[in-house]
Amino acid sequence: MMANAVQSIPDGMHTVTPHLVVDGAAKAIEFYKKAFDAVELSRLPGPDGKIMHASIRIGDSVVMLVDEGPHWQSFGPLTLKGSPVTLHLYVPDTDATFAQAVSAGAKATMEPADMFWGDRFGQLQDPFGHKWSIATHQRDMTPQEMQAGMQEAARNMQASQSS
């Protein structure tokens, strides 16, 4: 009898999966549950109680988490004093999700607004230093419409800075 072949990408996973390093993975999991309605899928604590691997589901996507591990040269954004990475989260209602995340402890860095590319969009930082953009797609736009909208937004920004 031949064994079933193992899938190279497990069920429920996507090709690219964020893997967040945080100082306090257990607290981060609880924050993501409150902020983004995350569902905990797995948790593997190490002998010292720190999380060696965990996974949560936000919407249809899995996010993996691990506690910082200096012995592995694995540090989160608070220890590193920032991160160049932003996690982009599409949701049915940007304003509601944004308010829920702020209520759970996130810091608003850009209030939600309608953007020239067709999304309602806002940005925040979670208590663990990770940056998130929250968006709801509102209208499909051509590249030409987006280009024109970007140019108008740039003109408006310049006008407001010069006044």
N, C-alpha and C positions, 0 to 999 in steps of 0.2 A: 504494500500500500504506500502510495506516494504522499508525502506531507504537502499541505497547502503552501504555496509560495508566499513569502512575506512581502507585503507591499512596501515599496521604497518610500512612499509618503503615507503615513498612517491615516486612517479614517478621521475626518474632522480637522485635519491639519491643512495648511496652505504651504506653498513653496517657500515663502519668506515668513518667518515667525519672529517677532521681537523677543529678546531675552534680556530682561532688565536686571541690573545689579543695583541693589538698594541696601542702605544701612537700616535694617529693620524690616525684613521681608514679610514677617507675620503681620506687622502693623500695616504694611503696604497692601497686603491682600485685603485686610479689613477696610482700608480706605477705598480701594477700587470697587469693593462690593457696594459701599455707600455712594460713591461718586458716579460710577458707571454701570451699576447693576451687574457687576462681575459675578460669575459663578466659579467657585473653587473646584478644580478638577483633580488636583493631586498635590501632595505635600510630602517631601522626604526630609525630615529633620536629621541632622548629623548628630554625632555623639555629644557635642557641646550644646545642642539645642538649636543651633542656627540652621536655617533652611539651606540644604544643599541643592534642592531643586523643588520647584513648585510650578503649577500651571493653573491659569484661570482662563475663562472664556468671557470675552466682552463682545456682545452681539454674535457674529458668526466667526470670530477670530480668537485664536489662542494666543495668550501672552505668557511667556515663561518668566520666572523670577528666581533669584538666588540672593542670599545674604552676601554682603561684602566678604571677601576673603583675602586679606593682605598676603597670606602665604601663596596664593594663586595669582597675585598681582591683579586682583579683581576688585575694582572700586566703583562706587556709585557717584552720581553727579554732585552730591553735597560734599563729599571728600575731595572730589576733583575741582570743586568750585565752578560747576557748570557742565553743560553738555551741548554739543552742536546738533544733537538729534532731537527732532520733534515727532511725536507719534500723532498721526492724523486719524481722527475718529469721525466717521460719518454716522449720523443719528437722524431719527425722524423729526426731532425738534431741538435745534441748536440752543435756543434760549432756555428751555427746560433742563436740558442736560448740563449746560453751563452753570445755571443756578444751583442745581443739585450738587455738582462738583465743588462749587465755592462753599456751599453750605456744609459739605463734608470736610472742608479744610484746604481746598486748593486756593491759590492766589490768582486772581484775575490779572492778566497782563495785557489783554486787548478785548474790550467788550464786544459782544456779537454785533455784526453789521452786515448789510447786504453788500456783496463784493462784485466787482466788475466781471468776474469769470463765471458768475451765475450761482454762487453759493452764499448762504448765510453762514458767517464764519466768525469765530472768536478764538482767543488763545488763553491758556492758563498754565500755571506750574503747580505740580502736585507737591505735597509736603516732603517728598523724598528727592526733589530736584529735577524730576523729569518734566519736560515740556510737552503739552498736548495742544493740538488744534482741534476744535470741535466744529463740524460743518453739517449743513443740510443742503443738498443740491436742490435749487429752486427752479432753474431754467437752463435749457441747453442753449449754448451759444456757439457761433462759428469762430474760428481763429481770428477773423477780421473784426468781429464784434468785440472779442476780448482785447485785441490790440487797441482798438479805438477807446474802449473803456479804461484800459491801463493808461493811455496817454491823457485822457480827461482827468483821471485820478491824480496823475503826476502834476498836471497843470493846477488843479485845485489845491494840492499840497503846497506847491510853490507859492501860489497866491496867498494862502493862509500864513505861510512863514514870512512873507515880505510885508504883511500888514501889521 
